């Protein structure tokens, strides 16, 4: 960990330009020499850090020396970051002055004032560097007492482009235990609750009787070796497997039958290529550790100390999260990025590095309980085993701290945590406790502890780099009085998470002091629904990389100076488009932007707002983009957006609504066809949603070229009277169609099959070859779903798994190609009385045609259920990309009014 920080500092020191130093500070302080000396000190210390990090496990003196080194390295990093931030702000101010048209005299006065303030700032930075160098000199001398060995080899950065996934569901051993537990559960004819815990005391507290306890014993030697070798020897040649089998069995014995130890060591050995490397693991001194969890900590220590430097930082940071917390992979990568664990890469590199780091930590079994995305099977969330969490907290003490706050109570914290760098503040509800009962009953002062005010008082944690406020059991409204003080005192923060509970009361404003957090890279304001605007001082955060405004549903505007946030990579503003009036001028300058959830279009009449064409500069946009209020934009402006050049886009939502959102009728209706053509997305697009479109059909010429398009949603296209030929889309897997108020017939054209071509063809043609899920909703006038005719030459929806029809009151029947579809596993019909009657069990006209379908739901009642189908689908409800437009008859009528 210490070596990682030192390496990061050395990288920043190397980026300082001597000429720039002389220009801003001068040679009076000898700052150039001080920087050279600091670099040499860190280089000398770095050469022994590998040995020091190993010896600290047993040697308390080395451990204390490393703590002091870490503190000074953090302080140096803060000073250098302050220097770079001042330089960046100076460049931005110069650019602003250059474009201004003010009087020359005013510009000269401003330049003199700016030069003076800059000189004072640089002078103060130079003084700090001199003071820190003195501390570093002493640490460099002190290291010689500990007889630390020089580093033997330089570690090369390792990047693994792919991660072979080993089946986590495979179980080794436990067959007998599984049978016994099942027998215990089915002995009695009533419901049972199964509690799993590592501690018998917990089971007893939960009311478990002694007779019902089932102690889970350790794995046998053979089972333990099977689990370890499955990971360690995965994918190796037979000869290599045989040459390593004997030593792998010896290492497996050291796991003492503990499954987690076997998994972790297997993950470690997977990256060891030679027998000599395996032998070093077997002979490591770490096996002789005496710690609280002696039988498990040695494997964890081994795996941790074998990690590359960057991965040590990444996994150590996870100690700041509460136990059993669900970790979102993308958010975790952004948090790593904010702490500079992923390097100072350029616009599109750091997130890729973060993905690779996550994959390797996954392969080494530091993460578990993965949840995968339904659409692309990529890992979305994970957890850490509680023992790994305990280990990381032990390892990172006192850097990482979790505090639980009950609102009015003073927090009692071990004094060693006073210089904590990363803190999670968990805020619990206090409704059931009377604060007056606690008055005068505070814990007695103890020199071993620091007594922290409930709002994290100004005298503690001044060096914080992360403050994560967990309001999942509370809300953020009570933080309003604390925020100004936090912003004044916690000026080293890189990460500030103020996200709110889902339905809790929220803060109403962000203080102007937020601009003091010059080091801030990550700011999360998610779910603060009362937040209406952000202070202009936010735009002084020139290092900001991530700004999360998701579900800030009353946010009316973004700061005018957003264009100054030139390092911003992720602007997450989903669910703000109904309140947000415009995007501020300067969005086009944010050329590092990768995430932009929502872009609200204006007609170009305001000098303070961005236009759709400003999207043209944002070439690195990735993921999903929603563009709303397209009903007021012209074709020329739409072409300037250059959506087809944004190769990283995977999902696109196009809302052709008006200037005040959904409730006002559209005044311009003839422009949508050309406008949709101009909004051509990249060929890599996988998801497309189009809503409030006013053309007679919706199949632009570019749609047939989207060979990777898997999910389509069409909603509230009130003038649409013919469905587009979506059957031509070869990769389409899910299709949602809803709110088509004028549509009466779904016919042959929907399949996308040319009639003349069909007559001439001697082979079968496939329509919707990949479609699995089909959903129709709110189709009030739809009465006829026409069979194609000539089905003998057409294969239609051969892989369809689920069909949902909701609120289609006039629909008379299902076509033959649906009734005879043998792949269909689930049919869900609701608020469609004619169709419901035809499909009624036993008596319905179509019952014999659909009774082969395993799961049939009519008006919310499961009239036929197959347990294997439930296991596969669960409650299957296909939702469009933007589900806020669903089931709103009143909304439809508002649109249809003339």
ABEGO torsion letter per residue (X at the ends): XAAAAAAAAAAAAAABBAAAAAAAAEAAAGAAAAAAAAAAAAAAAAAAAAAAAAAAAABAAAAAAAAAAAAAAAAAAAAAAAAAAAAAAAAAAAAAAAABABBAAAAAAAAAAAAAAAAAAAAAAAAAAAAAAAAAAAAAAAAAAAGBBBBABBBBBBBBABBBBBBAABBBEGAAAAAAAAAAAAABBBBBBBBBBABAAAAAAAGBBAAABBBBBBBBAAAAAAAAAAAAABGBBAAAAAAAAAAAAAAAAAAGGBAAAAAAAAAAAAABABAAAAAAAAABAAAABBBABAAAAAAAAAAAAABBAAAAAAAAAAAABBBGBBBBAAAAAAAAAAAGAAEBBBAAAAAAAAAAAAAAAAAAGABBGBBBBAAAGBBABBBBBAAAAAAAAAAAOAABBBBBBAGABBBBBBAAAAABABBBBBBBBAAABBAAAABGABBBBBAABBBBBAAGBAABGAABABBBBBAAABBAAAAAAAAAAAAAABAABABBBABBBAABBBBABBBAAAAABAABABBBABGBAABABBBAAAAABAABABBBABGBAABABBBAAAAABAABABBBABGAAAABABBBBGAAABAABABBABBBBBAGABAABBBAAAAAABAABBEBBBBBGAAABBAAAAAAAGAAABAABABBBBBABBAAEAABBBABAAAAAAAAAAABBBAABABBBBBGBABABBBBAAAAABAABABBBBBGBAABABBBBAAABAABABBBBBGBAABABBBAAAAGBBAAAAAABABBBBBGAABABBBBBGBAABABBBBAEGAAABBBGAABABBBBBGBAABABBBAAAAABAABABBBBBGBAAAAAAABBGABAAAAAAAABABBBBGGBBABBBAAAAAAAEBBBBBBABAAABGBAAAAAAAABX
